[in-house]
Amino acid sequence: MGTLAADEPFENTKRGRSLPALFSLARSATEGVGAVPKRLDGSPSAAAWSTLRSPMERDLYTPEHELFRTAFRQFLEREAKPKYAAWREQGSVDREAWRKAGAAGFLCPWVEEAYGGAGGDFLHSAVIIEEMAKSYDPGFAIALHSDVVVPYLHSFGTEEQKRRWLPGCVSGELVTAIAMTEPGTGSDLAAIATTAKKDGEHYVLNGSKTFISNGQLCDLCIVVAKTGDAEGDPHRSISLIVVEAGTPGFHKGKLLEKMGLPAQDTSELHFEDCRVPASNLLGESGAGFLMLMQKLQQERLVVALGSQAAAEQVLADTVRYAQERKAFGKPISKFQNTQFKLAECATEVEVGRAFVDRLTAEHAAGKYLVKECSMAKLWQTEMAQRVIDTCLQIFGGYGYMLEYPVTRAYMDARVQRIYAGTNEIMKIIIAKQMGL
């Protein structure tokens, strides 16, 4: 396979995207690269700080994963970052960006070639999650689509359902969402009010959902609804039903304005006598709660990975700023308070990296990590909030200006402690796993 030019689309195989094509591109882009710019005294320049490796060497990724990382960075620089401001303004990501991400092999990279995927693994997704966070992504919900929603279709879908939907999820032609939260119900899934009643060869859905990410753009929405399978046991009365955009009775409500992640379209969804083919049921009727519990481990790890990477990037950018910003005749990095604060942040970031890397490796190996992933979601999101807040303070008045990435990172970080299960719920799960 010949090396691709940097501005060419990645090669597609007959059955799916080719990871070797990505690696070939990345190799050509990184030849001769690697020297770190130095000051006259031989120390790394401030501008080079963010390119330096962590003092704790990582062994999580293979060289192929790192080449994949380089290719994805190039994609972000070319196809995403120039549009971030426009996406923030319009409150959503362009559909074309989803298609380009799919064509390049960056959606659901772990899906098998038989369904149009690249045949990678969860570590390829972890690379994408890290790089999105480091780019100060305003809400291009690739991870939600690839690593939260589509895994339900892959794990619980019938062969017919997988062949029907997975290729479109990989290509970007189908954008996905999952609808759990309701106006009166958040973390208590057993209390949902949305119903799906069997009527011949259809389910009839009624109810409303809120705070649904990808709500406006979604072509497929996995709806959590009560099908009444076990009277008196709400946990065995929940099912997952795939509703396709355009289905009569499926209404996308208003686009909700949020504190952060302004480009991630978040919406209300309404179902009014919405008739869905019974063949759109995922898994068995009444097994929805168990399926949700099985997949929430990965969802919480995804949040932890993004929070960790965001904290690392904000810290790196703050170190650079502190080295360049002067007060009282010298860089503010020379003041003891600045040094102490950044040293504390760096310590938290290093501890967090060691923990989340271990969990990522074990999760990719298929281990049961409900307690540990709940811990990571709890600790990584709160650590990121602490680190970003401390870094924002070092920026002073500039840290309050929306044109500065650290300001937007501060607002984006806040929701990490809320979605995928609030941090209070994480503590309950951890305590139960401890046998308390």
C-alpha positions in Angstrom: 0.0 0.0 0.0 1.5 3.3 -1.0 1.9 6.2 1.5 -0.9 8.6 1.4 -0.5 12.4 1.0 -1.5 14.4 4.1 -4.5 15.9 2.4 -5.9 12.7 0.9 -8.7 10.7 2.5 -7.6 7.5 4.2 -7.9 4.4 2.1 -10.9 2.2 2.5 -10.8 -1.5 2.1 -13.6 -3.3 0.3 -15.2 -4.2 3.7 -14.0 -1.4 6.0 -11.4 1.3 6.8 -7.8 0.1 6.8 -5.8 0.8 10.0 -2.6 0.2 8.0 -3.5 3.1 5.8 -3.7 5.3 8.8 -0.3 4.0 10.0 1.2 4.6 6.6 0.0 8.2 6.6 1.2 8.9 10.1 4.7 7.4 9.5 5.1 9.7 6.5 4.1 12.7 8.6 6.4 11.9 11.5 9.6 11.1 9.6 12.4 13.3 10.9 10.1 14.7 13.7 10.9 14.3 17.3 13.6 16.9 18.2 12.4 19.1 21.0 13.2 22.8 20.5 15.7 24.1 23.1 16.7 27.4 24.6 20.3 28.6 24.3 21.0 27.0 27.7 19.9 23.6 26.4 16.7 23.4 28.3 13.3 22.8 26.5 11.7 26.0 25.3 8.4 27.1 26.8 6.7 26.5 23.4 7.8 22.9 23.5 6.4 22.1 26.9 3.2 20.6 25.6 5.1 18.3 23.3 7.2 16.8 26.0 6.4 13.3 27.3 5.2 12.9 30.8 8.0 12.2 33.3 6.3 8.9 33.9 6.7 6.9 30.7 3.5 5.3 29.4 3.4 1.8 28.1 -0.3 1.6 27.4 -0.1 2.1 23.7 1.7 0.3 20.9 3.7 2.2 18.2 0.7 1.6 15.9 -1.6 3.3 18.4 0.7 6.3 18.5 0.8 6.4 14.7 -3.0 6.4 14.8 -2.8 9.3 17.2 -0.7 11.3 14.8 -3.2 10.7 12.0 -6.1 11.8 14.2 -4.3 14.9 15.2 -3.8 15.8 11.6 -7.5 15.2 11.0 -8.4 17.6 13.8 -6.1 20.3 12.6 -7.5 20.0 9.1 -11.2 19.2 9.5 -12.3 20.2 13.0 -10.3 22.8 14.9 -10.8 25.5 12.2 -14.5 25.1 12.7 -14.7 25.0 16.5 -15.7 28.7 16.8 -18.5 28.3 14.2 -19.8 25.1 15.9 -19.8 26.9 19.3 -21.9 29.7 17.8 -24.4 27.4 16.0 -24.7 25.0 18.9 -24.0 21.9 16.9 -21.4 20.1 14.8 -21.8 20.0 11.0 -23.1 16.8 9.6 -20.2 16.8 7.1 -17.7 16.6 9.9 -19.3 13.4 11.0 -19.1 12.0 7.5 -15.4 13.0 7.1 -14.6 11.4 10.5 -16.2 8.2 9.3 -14.5 8.3 5.9 -11.2 8.7 7.7 -11.8 5.7 10.0 -12.2 7.6 13.2 -15.7 6.6 14.1 -16.1 3.2 16.0 -12.5 2.2 15.1 -13.0 -1.1 17.1 -15.9 -2.4 14.9 -15.0 -5.4 12.8 -14.3 -5.1 9.1 -17.4 -7.3 8.4 -19.5 -4.3 9.5 -17.4 -1.7 7.8 -15.1 -1.0 10.6 -11.3 -0.9 10.9 -11.0 -3.9 13.3 -9.1 -2.0 15.9 -9.6 -2.0 19.7 -10.7 0.1 22.6 -7.3 1.7 22.8 -7.8 3.3 19.4 -10.9 4.9 20.9 -8.9 6.0 24.0 -6.5 7.8 21.7 -9.3 9.7 20.1 -10.8 10.6 23.5 -7.5 12.0 24.7 -6.8 14.0 21.6 -10.3 15.5 21.5 -9.8 16.7 25.0 -6.4 18.1 24.3 -7.7 20.1 21.3 -10.3 21.9 23.6 -13.1 20.3 21.6 -16.3 22.2 22.1 -18.6 19.2 21.8 -17.9 17.0 18.8 -19.4 13.9 20.5 -17.4 11.2 18.8 -16.8 9.3 22.1 -20.5 9.4 22.9 -21.3 7.9 19.5 -18.5 5.4 19.2 -17.9 4.3 22.7 -21.2 4.8 24.6 -24.1 4.3 22.2 -22.9 2.1 19.4 -21.5 -0.6 21.8 -25.2 -1.3 22.7 -26.0 -2.1 19.0 -22.8 -4.2 18.7 -23.3 -6.2 21.9 -27.0 -6.7 22.0 -28.2 -6.3 18.4 -29.2 -9.2 16.3 -27.1 -10.0 13.2 -29.8 -8.3 11.1 -29.7 -5.2 13.3 -25.9 -5.0 13.2 -25.7 -5.4 9.4 -28.5 -2.8 9.1 -27.0 -0.1 11.4 -23.3 -0.6 12.2 -22.0 0.3 8.7 -23.8 3.7 8.8 -22.5 4.3 12.4 -18.9 3.7 11.2 -19.3 5.9 8.1 -20.9 8.8 9.9 -24.1 8.5 7.9 -25.9 7.5 11.1 -25.3 9.6 14.2 -26.5 8.0 17.4 -27.9 9.1 20.8 -29.2 7.3 23.9 -32.2 8.7 25.8 -32.2 7.8 29.5 -32.8 11.0 31.5 -36.3 12.4 31.8 -37.6 15.7 33.2 -38.5 14.1 36.5 -35.9 11.3 36.6 -32.1 11.4 36.4 -29.9 8.9 38.2 -32.9 6.7 39.3 -33.4 4.8 36.0 -36.0 2.5 37.6 -38.3 5.5 38.0 -38.5 6.4 34.3 -42.0 7.2 33.1 -41.6 6.7 29.3 -43.6 3.6 28.2 -43.4 1.3 25.2 -46.5 -0.8 24.9 -46.7 -3.8 22.6 -49.3 -3.5 19.9 -49.0 -6.4 17.4 -45.7 -6.1 15.5 -45.0 -2.6 17.0 -44.2 -0.9 20.2 -46.1 2.4 20.9 -43.9 4.9 22.8 -45.1 7.7 24.9 -43.0 10.0 27.1 -40.3 12.7 27.1 -36.6 12.7 27.6 -34.2 15.6 28.3 -30.5 16.5 28.3 -30.0 14.2 25.4 -26.6 14.7 23.7 -26.7 14.4 19.9 -30.5 14.9 20.3 -30.9 17.2 17.3 -28.5 15.3 14.9 -29.3 11.8 15.8 -30.5 9.4 13.2 -30.8 6.5 15.7 -31.8 7.0 19.3 -31.8 4.1 21.8 -34.7 4.9 24.1 -34.9 3.5 27.6 -38.6 2.7 28.2 -40.8 0.7 30.4 -42.4 -2.3 28.7 -44.1 -3.7 31.8 -42.6 -7.1 31.7 -42.4 -7.7 35.5 -45.2 -6.1 37.5 -43.8 -4.7 40.8 -40.1 -5.0 39.7 -39.2 -1.8 37.8 -35.7 -3.1 37.1 -37.1 -6.0 35.0 -39.6 -3.8 33.3 -37.1 -1.7 31.3 -36.3 -2.3 27.7 -34.1 -0.6 25.0 -35.8 0.3 21.8 -34.1 1.9 18.7 -36.1 4.7 17.3 -35.1 6.1 13.9 -35.3 9.8 13.0 -38.4 10.6 11.0 -40.6 8.0 12.7 -44.1 9.5 13.1 -44.6 10.6 16.7 -40.8 11.1 17.4 -40.3 14.8 17.9 -37.0 16.6 18.6 -37.6 19.4 21.0 -35.7 22.6 21.5 -31.9 22.8 21.5 -30.9 23.5 25.1 -28.4 26.2 26.0 -25.7 25.0 28.3 -22.9 26.3 30.5 -20.3 24.4 28.6 -19.7 22.1 25.6 -21.7 24.6 23.4 -21.2 22.6 20.2 -22.7 19.4 21.6 -26.3 19.6 20.6 -28.3 18.7 23.7 -32.1 18.5 23.3 -35.4 17.4 24.6 -37.0 14.5 22.9 -40.7 13.7 22.8 -42.6 10.5 21.9 -46.3 10.8 21.2 -47.9 7.5 20.1 -44.7 6.8 18.3 -45.0 3.4 16.6 -41.8 1.5 16.3 -41.3 -1.9 14.7 -40.9 -4.6 17.3 -37.8 -5.7 15.4 -36.1 -2.5 16.7 -36.1 -4.0 20.3 -32.5 -4.4 21.5 -31.9 -7.7 23.3 -34.7 -9.2 25.2 -37.8 -7.4 26.5 -37.3 -6.5 30.2 -33.5 -6.8 30.0 -32.8 -3.2 29.5 -31.6 -2.4 33.0 -29.1 -5.2 32.9 -27.8 -4.1 29.6 -27.4 -0.5 30.8 -25.5 -1.7 33.9 -23.2 -3.8 31.7 -22.2 -0.8 29.5 -22.0 1.9 32.1 -18.5 0.7 33.1 -17.1 1.8 29.8 -19.1 5.0 29.7 -17.6 6.1 33.0 -14.1 5.2 31.9 -14.7 7.3 28.8 -15.5 10.3 31.0 -12.5 9.7 33.2 -10.2 9.5 30.1 -11.4 12.8 28.8 -11.1 14.6 32.1 -7.6 13.3 32.6 -6.5 14.5 29.2 -8.1 17.9 29.7 -6.3 18.4 33.0 -3.0 17.5 31.4 -3.5 19.9 28.5 -4.6 22.8 30.6 -1.7 22.3 32.9 0.8 22.2 30.0 -0.6 25.4 28.6 -0.6 27.1 32.0 3.1 26.2 32.5 3.9 27.8 29.2 1.8 30.9 30.0 3.5 31.3 33.4 6.9 31.1 31.8 6.0 33.8 29.3 3.8 36.2 31.4 5.8 38.7 33.4 5.0 40.6 36.6 7.2 42.8 38.7 10.0 42.3 36.2 10.1 38.5 36.0 8.1 35.6 34.7 5.3 34.7 37.1 6.7 31.1 37.0 9.5 32.4 39.2 7.2 33.2 42.1 7.0 30.6 44.8 3.2 30.6 44.9 3.0 29.8 41.2 5.5 27.1 41.5 3.8 25.5 44.5 0.4 25.6 42.8 1.6 24.1 39.5 3.6 21.5 41.4 0.4 20.4 43.2 -1.4 20.2 39.9 1.4 18.2 38.2 1.3 15.7 41.1 -2.4 15.2 40.8 -2.2 14.8 37.0 0.6 12.2 37.3 -1.3 10.2 39.9 -4.4 10.3 37.8 -2.6 9.2 34.7 -1.1 6.1 36.4 -4.5 5.1 37.6 -6.5 5.7 34.5 -3.9 4.0 32.2 -4.0 0.9 34.4 -7.8 0.8 34.2 -7.8 1.4 30.4 -5.5 -1.6 29.9 -7.5 -3.8 32.2 -10.8 -2.7 30.6 -9.5 -3.4 27.1 -8.5 -6.9 28.4 -12.2 -7.5 29.4 -11.9 -7.2 33.2 -14.9 -6.4 35.4 -14.1 -3.0 36.8 -17.4 -1.5 38.0 -16.0 -0.2 41.3 -12.7 1.0 39.8 -14.3 2.8 36.8 -16.7 4.5 39.2 -13.7 5.6 41.2 -12.0 6.9 38.1 -15.1 8.8 37.0 -15.4 10.3 40.6 -11.8 11.1 41.1 -10.6 12.1 37.6 -13.5 14.5 37.1 -13.0 16.2 40.5 -9.3 16.3 40.0 -9.7 17.9 36.5 -12.0 20.6 38.1 -9.4 21.4 40.8 -6.5 21.6 38.3 -8.3 23.7 35.8 -9.6 26.1 38.5 -6.1 26.5 39.8 -4.7 27.1 36.3 -7.4 29.6 35.5 -6.4 31.6 38.6 -2.9 31.8 37.3 -4.2 33.4 34.1 -5.7 36.1 36.2 -8.2 38.3 34.3 -7.5 36.6 31.0 -8.8 33.4 32.6 -12.2 35.0 32.7 -12.3 35.8 29.0 -14.1 33.4 26.7 -11.4 33.8 24.0 -9.0 31.9 26.2 -9.2 28.0 26.0 -8.7 27.7 29.8 -11.9 29.6 30.4 -13.9 27.3 28.1 -12.2 24.3 29.6 -13.4 25.4 33.1 -17.0 25.5 31.9 -16.7 22.3 29.9 -15.3 20.4 32.9 -18.2 21.1 35.2 -20.6 18.7 33.5 -18.2 15.8 33.8 -19.2 15.4 37.5 -22.9 15.2 36.5 -23.4 13.1 33.5 -22.7 9.3 33.2 -24.1 9.1 36.7 -23.5 11.9 39.2 -20.4 11.7 41.4 -22.7 11.1 44.3 -24.1 8.0 42.6 -20.5 6.9 42.0 -19.9 7.0 45.8 -23.0 4.8 46.3 -21.8 2.3 43.7 -18.3 2.2 45.2 -19.7 1.7 48.7 -21.9 -1.2 47.5 -19.0 -2.8 45.7 -17.1 -2.6 49.0 -19.9 -4.6 50.7 -21.0 -1.6 52.8 
